[in-house]
Amino acid sequence: MAKFSNMSDADFTKQYKAMKGKDDAKKLAMDLGFSDKGGLFKMSEADYAKNVIWTQASCDNGPFSTLIDKAVSLNGFGSGEDNFLLGFQSSVSASLVPVAYAIALIFFIIALVELGMSERMNIDSFTKFFARLVVGIFMIDNCQKFLDGGQAVADWMGDLIDHQGSAGGTSMSAKSMFNSINSMMPNNGFERAMNAASNGMFSFFQFIPLLLILTTLLSRLMEMCIRGALMPIAFSFATEEGWRGTAVRYFKRYIALLAMGPLIKVVFSMAKVIQAGINSSIGDASGVASFIVMIIVNMAIGLGEVGMIKKLQSVVSEAFGA
């Protein structure tokens, strides 16, 4: 059995979070105290530990997790000028402004003709129709300001949650990682190779919830981007229907999508705390069985996140009356 190197938790966490590939995982395994001595058809302790560490790191810091972290952010991938989603949204909405003007004017003229031919024609009705036109033109003119303002408020709410540490955080333990790997590692190098292959098959299932989460978050981002891009067209209907029509319902739905961002951050923060606590308690047990149970539990937590995020869509929509 390997002997722990007394690596500090701070150094372990630093190396773990900076891990870019399996070479980094193997270096971390050796720094924890696992030997690199192997042979033909015999896997070394460090190689076995490398596979376990890299599997866990792929879920925590790997490509899927990186995409998920970016998709959790309120505006999508990045911010500022490099945000291609916001760039697409702004360019399309700006190009649709002339079309929105034309639609607003057409509806105003049609409604005004109908009013003129009806018995409801008076100075109050006439003033209200012109007020609708003014409101519609104002909303179309300031469409980008509405979009920017909504993003700014949502960003502020998300930053507030981050700074407050809504669900807290947990530090990783070098000793617990070492003990968990060391307890399940066979003494024979050939058995380690066979055991690692079996663990790899079970570990693959951890990526299924990540794919589902990523799909759900990307669909929200695309809907938010498309709704923002088409907002001038929706605002043009304010000329015909006023504040109670399509324009306001459309804007409420967009605000609801923005509001989901901070709540999704809370869901992910809570899930990480639950996952860290359960993994820590399971990690105190020994053997391959505890490793498999840990994978199953992590997958269940991931599926729970998917269900909660989907539930948020209806809850937030109801809250905003969208």
Order of alpha helices (4+ residues) and beta strands (2+ residues): alpha-alpha-alpha-alpha-alpha-alpha-alpha-alpha-alpha-alpha-alpha-alpha-alpha-alpha-alpha
